């Protein structure tokens, strides 16, 4: 990753404009930090999330050297990596697991009876999973069922 940040610095020194630097960041650096994120996003620790965010902070500091991180995110019109991971995970879950035409709906627990859902304050569409380990609790499917279903 540091080699790509080095390339970003070299492009900045060569006099490329902000738009070109942002394009390089969004097309060459950020995809590496988001690769397969629906799979591992739910299992990230706070430290790992901060480490990823610090890489984006360093890249934006190269592009916008005189601005703080929050202002550079606004000026670049991009989201933080945490928000991007949430969006990508939600999109993957809705498109790949929830779709009836997909090959993955068999992974989901059975749906609850609609009569019961009408009587609940916080209805959950699916029956709860029997979770035996913390590792499984932090995995993709329980996380998505808790947050997006």
N, C-alpha and C positions, 0 to 999 in steps of 0.2 A: 504494500500500500504506500509505503514511503517513497517508492520510485515514481508512482503516479503523482504524488504531491510535489515531488521534485520536478516532474514535467510541467505541472501547473505553474510552478515558480519560474521555470525557464520560459514558458509562454508569456507570462506576465513581464519578464525582463525583455522579451522580444518586442513588446509593445502592443500585444493583442488587446482588443477592447474588452470591456466587461461582459458584453453579450457572448463573445467567443469563449471567454474563460468560463462563464457559467455553462455554456453548451458543453465544453470539455468536461467540466465537473459532473454535469447531469448525465453525460453519455459514457464516460470512461471511469469515473471514480465511484459515484453513488450506486450504480448497479452491482458493484462488487460488495458493497456494504449491505445490500438488500437481497443478495442472491438466496433464493429459497427461504426467505424470511417467514412465510406462513408456517413452515415446519418448526423453526427454532424460536420464533418470536415469544411464544408463551413461556418458554423455559429460561429466558434471559434473566440474569441477576441484575440488580441495580448497578453494580460495578461494571458489568459488561455493557449495559445500555449507555452508561456514562462514557465509557471508552469509545463506543461507536459515535456518540454525539460529539466527543472531543475531536474526532477525525473530521467531521463536518465543520466544526468550529475552526480548525486549522485551515481547511480549504477556503472557507469564507473569509478568514483573516488574510489569506494571500490575495484574494480577489478584491476585498474591501479593507485595506489595511488601517484606515482611520476610523472604523466603526466598530461598535460592540456587536456581539453575536446576535442579539435580538433585532437590532436595527438592520444588520446585514441580511438576515433571513427575510425581513420585510422588503428590503430593497431588491433582493434576488427573486422575490415572489415564489419562494419554495417553502415547503413545510419542514419541520424538524423530522429527524429520522424516526423518532418514536411515533409521530402521527402517521408518517408514511407506512411504517410497518403495520400499524393498526388497520389502515385503509386496505393495504394489500392482503392482509390476513382475512379481513371481512369479505373482500371481493372473492378471494379464492374459496372460502367456505360457502358463500352463497352460490357461486357459479359451479363449483366442482362437487360439493357434497350435498347441498340442498336440492339441486335440480333432479327431478325424477328421471330425466333422460341420461343422467350421469351413471357411471358404474359404481359410485361410492355410497349411495344412500343406505345400503345394507349395514354400514357402520353405525348408523344412528340408532338410538334406542326407540322403542315403540312410542307412538304419539299418544297423548292423553285424550280421554273422552271429552268432547266439546261441551257436554253438560257440566262437567266438573270445572272446566276452564272459566265458564261464565260466573261461577260462584267464588272464584279466588280473587284476592286483591292484586297479587303479583303472579299472573298466570305464566306458567312455563309450558310450551307446546309439547315438549318431550318429557317422558318419565325420567327421573333422576338415575344416574349411573351408580352402580355399586363400585366405589373407589376404595381400593385397599392400600395404595401406596401414595406417598407425596409426589413421587416422580410421575405417576400417571395423572395426578391432579393437575400438574403443570404441563401436561402434554396438549397437543393440538385440539383433539376432539372435545375433551371436557372444557377447555378454555373457550372454544367457540360456542359450545352449547350454552355456557354460562353468560357470555357477553353478546352474542349475535342472534341466538334463536329465540 
